[in-house]
Amino acid sequence: MKLIIGNKNYSSWSLRAWLAARSGGFTFEEIRIPLFIPGSREHILSHSPSGKVPCLIDHGFVVWDSLAIGEYLAEKNPQLWPTEVAARAVARAASAEMHSGFAHLREHMPMNIRKDYTGKGHTPEVDAEIARVVAIWNDCRARFGKDGPYLFGRFSIADAAFAPVCYRFKTYGVKPEGAAAEYLATMLTNPHMREWEAAALAETESIASEDLYG
């Protein structure tokens, strides 16, 4: 199994797939391709038909979308989704909402682990999307989190889906309250998240379009 990813400092989509694979107990070769430099798209295309990361290759079988990768891995390890039907449905809905939404948050608060942009990036639209994220976290923890510290108790693909937002909240100084604050702390101290963060901090590439605030 191989996982094609981009820069760990910037590539939120790569983080989602990588975290699902690591948390699911899979052994895989990590192929990191720095983004937005000469030849990077061609290099990615040699692995991924979409020309984007992440891309999972399992004995020649290719899956090229982060949520689809999570679903594929869950077919092999069903523990990546909650076992109870209602919890699993909500976990999928929350993951899909994160996958397709929150455009203002992505635009004004891109994932950038190496920076401290406290107070930057706020607009009314961004703040509304932050409030929605916090509402999802509080709701999932209240309804489904009794068996552990993650959104649905034990770690799931839903946590991988929101992992980049956790780094965004840290970078931009967003401080939720209540259960959401506890969840954020849990995610930021997750061993796999700390492994990813350490690698991101060790990277030297910079992408000007992602370093929005200097």
Buried (B, 14 or more C-beta within 10 A) or exposed (E): BBBBBBBBBBBBBBBBBBBBBBBBEBEBEBBBBBBBEEEBBEBBEEBBEEBBBBBBBBEEEBBBBBBBBBBBBBEEBEEBBBEBEEBBEBBBEBBEBBBEEBEBBBEBBBBBBBBEBEEBBBEEBBBEBBEBBBEBBBBBBEEBBEEEBBBBBBBBBBBBBBBBBBBBBBBBEBEBEEBBBBBBEBBBEBEBBEBBBEBBEEBEEEBEEBBBBE
